[in-house]
Amino acid sequence: AMAPMNAVYQPGAEQPQQQSQQLQLQQLQLQQLQQLQHMHQLQHLQQLQQVQQQMVAMPLFPHVQQQALLSQVVPLQVGAAQLGQAGVVALLPLAVESLYRDMLRPYGRIIRKRVVEVLQGLGHGEVDLDIKDLRAACEACPWLEVHDACVAEGGSDWAATMRGRADVFIDIYSADDPYPEDLWEAANEYFTGPGGRDMALPGGRYASAQMLMQRGLQFLAGRSLGEVCHIVQLAISHRKL
């Protein structure tokens, strides 16, 4: 019905209706954006899971010389912060399984190093992964058991081990020396010779062991990364190399 001719026009009388329509439109746009973001994240998670299945038994890390498969993988355009907990969980099977192969107990700080190595191996640059978020991701995995690490093994860091899987880890803090004397003779010859005299190892056993394995030294042939970490520890604390 038309308003009477003598009706007084009141500016802004239609504004509540317009504002309600605008609010509904904004909410609809926000829902559509959230759906697109969710679909985008799912797509990346599916890619990560495919990569994980392909690479779980393949060399990927700095201490492994063969890196052929990496050149065949299309880098994923997503960082650790964008992945969220679900994305990190998708990478955990690859990271933790590789630590078992390396005979390294999966301490939280080592898992973080390994997840970052995976992401960097897939084409990322610097990656910042919060240790609290990582622990929450490990606790979200039904096949991982998260527990406080034994202080006698070298620290108070937590660890995440596979349920029902036997421990095959090297105690890199042990003072026991199970390695043959000819290994130490070769190590001493290398570190006092031209190849190792001026070599500057990075800080930490893990990074130092990786660098030594990258060099393909004969006296370390066939050793796991865990064993080389232990050898580095003994070389510093007992052998004084």
MIVEXTI-857938 format. One record per residue (C-alpha): y, x negated, z; residue number from 1. Coordinates in Angstrom, 3 decimals, decimal comma. Layout:
! MIVEXTI-857938
{{Y; X; Z}; NUM} ...
END
This chain:
! MIVEXTI-857938
{{0,000; 0,000; 0,000}; 1} {{3,477; -1,228; -0,839}; 2} {{5,869; -1,897; 1,999}; 3} {{8,746; 0,562; 2,359}; 4} {{11,888; -0,403; 0,482}; 5} {{13,787; -0,622; 3,717}; 6} {{11,204; -2,933; 5,338}; 7} {{12,726; -6,122; 6,673}; 8} {{11,186; -9,351; 5,246}; 9} {{10,177; -11,714; 8,026}; 10} {{9,863; -15,364; 6,887}; 11} {{6,574; -16,946; 7,977}; 12} {{4,727; -13,683; 8,455}; 13} {{2,095; -14,820; 5,919}; 14} {{1,740; -18,330; 7,430}; 15} {{-1,131; -17,602; 9,889}; 16} {{-3,306; -16,369; 7,020}; 17} {{-2,432; -19,376; 4,831}; 18} {{-3,072; -21,785; 7,704}; 19} {{-6,458; -20,170; 8,335}; 20} {{-7,408; -20,572; 4,665}; 21} {{-6,273; -24,201; 4,663}; 22} {{-8,288; -24,892; 7,812}; 23} {{-11,407; -23,346; 6,271}; 24} {{-10,899; -25,432; 3,124}; 25} {{-10,507; -28,634; 5,176}; 26} {{-13,669; -27,862; 7,147}; 27} {{-15,573; -27,225; 3,912}; 28} {{-14,332; -30,510; 2,432}; 29} {{-15,305; -32,358; 5,627}; 30} {{-18,815; -30,867; 5,509}; 31} {{-19,188; -31,879; 1,859}; 32} {{-18,015; -35,408; 2,659}; 33} {{-20,467; -35,708; 5,562}; 34} {{-23,301; -34,496; 3,308}; 35} {{-22,390; -37,074; 0,669}; 36} {{-22,251; -39,852; 3,281}; 37} {{-25,622; -38,769; 4,671}; 38} {{-27,178; -38,741; 1,184}; 39} {{-25,620; -42,162; 0,481}; 40} {{-27,076; -43,604; 3,688}; 41} {{-30,515; -42,106; 3,011}; 42} {{-30,508; -43,655; -0,444}; 43} {{-29,843; -47,094; 1,039}; 44} {{-32,487; -46,608; 3,719}; 45} {{-35,052; -45,722; 1,059}; 46} {{-34,100; -48,876; -0,831}; 47} {{-34,437; -50,930; 2,342}; 48} {{-37,871; -49,492; 3,054}; 49} {{-38,991; -50,289; -0,511}; 50} {{-37,697; -53,855; -0,169}; 51} {{-39,375; -54,176; 3,234}; 52} {{-42,732; -53,090; 1,775}; 53} {{-42,384; -55,571; -1,084}; 54} {{-41,223; -58,504; 1,017}; 55} {{-43,113; -58,185; 4,296}; 56} {{-45,596; -60,885; 3,263}; 57} {{-43,180; -62,972; 1,177}; 58} {{-41,093; -66,035; 2,078}; 59} {{-37,513; -65,022; 2,795}; 60} {{-36,039; -67,258; 5,433}; 61} {{-34,197; -70,598; 5,416}; 62} {{-37,131; -72,635; 6,711}; 63} {{-39,340; -71,409; 3,834}; 64} {{-38,660; -73,299; 0,641}; 65} {{-39,951; -70,787; -1,928}; 66} {{-37,403; -68,007; -2,413}; 67} {{-38,421; -66,650; -5,839}; 68} {{-38,537; -62,986; -4,922}; 69} {{-34,941; -62,910; -3,733}; 70} {{-33,646; -63,387; -7,276}; 71} {{-35,509; -60,225; -8,307}; 72} {{-33,992; -58,041; -5,579}; 73} {{-30,794; -56,152; -6,333}; 74} {{-28,422; -56,807; -3,399}; 75} {{-27,837; -53,676; -1,350}; 76} {{-24,179; -52,755; -1,009}; 77} {{-24,366; -51,877; 2,644}; 78} {{-23,648; -53,933; 5,753}; 79} {{-25,188; -53,868; 9,200}; 80} {{-22,326; -51,796; 10,606}; 81} {{-22,810; -49,158; 7,889}; 82} {{-26,569; -49,108; 8,313}; 83} {{-26,433; -47,820; 11,833}; 84} {{-29,443; -47,730; 14,130}; 85} {{-31,720; -46,104; 11,531}; 86} {{-31,011; -48,854; 9,011}; 87} {{-31,725; -51,634; 11,491}; 88} {{-34,969; -49,864; 12,478}; 89} {{-35,983; -49,937; 8,801}; 90} {{-35,603; -53,741; 8,806}; 91} {{-37,402; -54,379; 12,099}; 92} {{-40,984; -54,422; 10,679}; 93} {{-40,042; -57,260; 8,340}; 94} {{-38,088; -59,178; 10,977}; 95} {{-40,574; -58,912; 13,858}; 96} {{-43,655; -59,450; 11,685}; 97} {{-42,105; -62,635; 10,313}; 98} {{-41,556; -63,917; 13,864}; 99} {{-45,242; -63,334; 14,603}; 100} {{-46,103; -65,412; 11,522}; 101} {{-43,721; -68,099; 12,767}; 102} {{-45,398; -67,946; 16,204}; 103} {{-42,010; -67,298; 17,831}; 104} {{-41,761; -64,806; 20,679}; 105} {{-39,436; -62,014; 19,468}; 106} {{-36,603; -62,444; 21,939}; 107} {{-33,617; -60,191; 21,284}; 108} {{-31,389; -63,056; 20,173}; 109} {{-34,088; -64,320; 17,762}; 110} {{-34,665; -60,839; 16,308}; 111} {{-30,924; -60,599; 15,730}; 112} {{-30,931; -63,936; 13,902}; 113} {{-33,841; -62,782; 11,778}; 114} {{-32,332; -59,377; 10,888}; 115} {{-29,104; -61,136; 9,887}; 116} {{-31,143; -63,556; 7,753}; 117} {{-32,786; -60,593; 6,030}; 118} {{-29,429; -58,972; 5,293}; 119} {{-27,941; -62,238; 4,056}; 120} {{-31,027; -62,843; 1,949}; 121} {{-30,432; -59,449; 0,356}; 122} {{-26,954; -60,478; -0,739}; 123} {{-24,667; -59,971; 2,244}; 124} {{-22,181; -62,450; 3,614}; 125} {{-21,226; -62,526; 7,260}; 126} {{-23,017; -59,847; 9,275}; 127} {{-22,140; -58,848; 12,829}; 128} {{-24,962; -57,122; 14,699}; 129} {{-24,361; -56,090; 18,306}; 130} {{-27,222; -57,095; 20,613}; 131} {{-27,004; -53,794; 22,531}; 132} {{-27,334; -51,818; 19,299}; 133} {{-30,303; -53,989; 18,357}; 134} {{-32,058; -53,305; 21,642}; 135} {{-31,492; -49,565; 21,162}; 136} {{-32,984; -49,856; 17,667}; 137} {{-36,037; -51,680; 19,048}; 138} {{-36,474; -49,037; 21,741}; 139} {{-36,371; -46,381; 18,992}; 140} {{-39,425; -47,954; 17,291}; 141} {{-42,662; -46,420; 18,623}; 142} {{-44,679; -49,498; 17,630}; 143} {{-42,467; -51,914; 19,591}; 144} {{-42,573; -52,495; 23,331}; 145} {{-39,279; -53,709; 24,778}; 146} {{-39,404; -55,591; 28,053}; 147} {{-37,487; -58,184; 30,001}; 148} {{-38,592; -61,660; 29,043}; 149} {{-40,200; -64,014; 31,520}; 150} {{-37,640; -66,355; 33,063}; 151} {{-40,301; -69,071; 33,245}; 152} {{-40,411; -69,092; 29,447}; 153} {{-36,867; -70,279; 29,230}; 154} {{-34,431; -67,450; 29,779}; 155} {{-33,651; -63,931; 30,889}; 156} {{-33,341; -62,448; 27,401}; 157} {{-35,328; -59,300; 26,601}; 158} {{-38,085; -59,322; 24,014}; 159} {{-39,719; -56,761; 21,724}; 160} {{-43,412; -57,210; 20,965}; 161} {{-45,813; -55,156; 18,850}; 162} {{-47,988; -52,708; 20,757}; 163} {{-51,669; -53,625; 20,628}; 164} {{-50,961; -56,984; 18,946}; 165} {{-52,235; -60,194; 20,512}; 166} {{-49,633; -62,771; 21,518}; 167} {{-49,830; -65,849; 19,309}; 168} {{-46,561; -67,408; 20,363}; 169} {{-45,737; -71,040; 21,013}; 170} {{-44,079; -71,683; 24,370}; 171} {{-41,259; -73,807; 23,006}; 172} {{-40,111; -74,673; 26,555}; 173} {{-43,451; -76,068; 27,669}; 174} {{-43,589; -79,715; 28,742}; 175} {{-47,178; -79,989; 27,448}; 176} {{-47,452; -82,147; 24,344}; 177} {{-50,458; -81,132; 22,199}; 178} {{-49,319; -83,014; 19,090}; 179} {{-51,058; -86,169; 17,793}; 180} {{-49,486; -89,533; 18,380}; 181} {{-49,242; -90,257; 14,666}; 182} {{-46,862; -87,286; 14,334}; 183} {{-44,526; -88,850; 16,876}; 184} {{-44,776; -92,245; 15,228}; 185} {{-43,831; -90,693; 11,871}; 186} {{-41,014; -88,733; 13,501}; 187} {{-39,638; -91,838; 15,171}; 188} {{-39,820; -93,758; 11,892}; 189} {{-37,967; -90,970; 10,108}; 190} {{-35,188; -90,490; 12,675}; 191} {{-34,550; -94,209; 13,014}; 192} {{-34,718; -94,773; 9,265}; 193} {{-32,116; -94,153; 6,535}; 194} {{-33,243; -90,557; 6,019}; 195} {{-32,600; -89,361; 9,554}; 196} {{-30,423; -91,928; 11,301}; 197} {{-27,139; -90,253; 10,341}; 198} {{-28,485; -86,714; 10,126}; 199} {{-26,500; -84,223; 12,219}; 200} {{-28,736; -81,396; 13,374}; 201} {{-27,096; -78,018; 14,066}; 202} {{-26,916; -76,755; 17,615}; 203} {{-30,006; -75,031; 18,961}; 204} {{-33,737; -75,557; 18,499}; 205} {{-34,120; -72,676; 16,045}; 206} {{-31,504; -73,867; 13,544}; 207} {{-32,567; -77,528; 13,924}; 208} {{-36,215; -76,653; 13,278}; 209} {{-35,235; -74,679; 10,189}; 210} {{-33,248; -77,618; 8,819}; 211} {{-36,143; -80,043; 9,390}; 212} {{-38,580; -77,680; 7,645}; 213} {{-36,176; -77,357; 4,720}; 214} {{-36,477; -81,114; 4,204}; 215} {{-40,200; -80,849; 3,565}; 216} {{-41,085; -83,683; 5,942}; 217} {{-44,714; -84,709; 5,652}; 218} {{-45,292; -85,113; 9,389}; 219} {{-44,326; -81,431; 9,838}; 220} {{-46,476; -80,126; 6,978}; 221} {{-48,511; -77,071; 7,955}; 222} {{-46,581; -76,513; 11,180}; 223} {{-45,136; -73,102; 12,017}; 224} {{-41,476; -72,687; 12,877}; 225} {{-42,492; -72,085; 16,495}; 226} {{-44,336; -75,406; 16,585}; 227} {{-41,384; -77,241; 15,043}; 228} {{-39,057; -75,661; 17,630}; 229} {{-41,399; -76,990; 20,335}; 230} {{-41,473; -80,419; 18,683}; 231} {{-37,658; -80,472; 18,611}; 232} {{-37,598; -79,554; 22,318}; 233} {{-40,077; -82,315; 23,211}; 234} {{-38,272; -84,834; 21,006}; 235} {{-35,037; -84,220; 22,892}; 236} {{-36,318; -83,793; 26,442}; 237} {{-39,324; -86,146; 26,598}; 238} {{-39,571; -88,402; 23,585}; 239} {{-35,834; -89,167; 23,498}; 240} {{-35,839; -89,430; 19,705}; 241} 
END
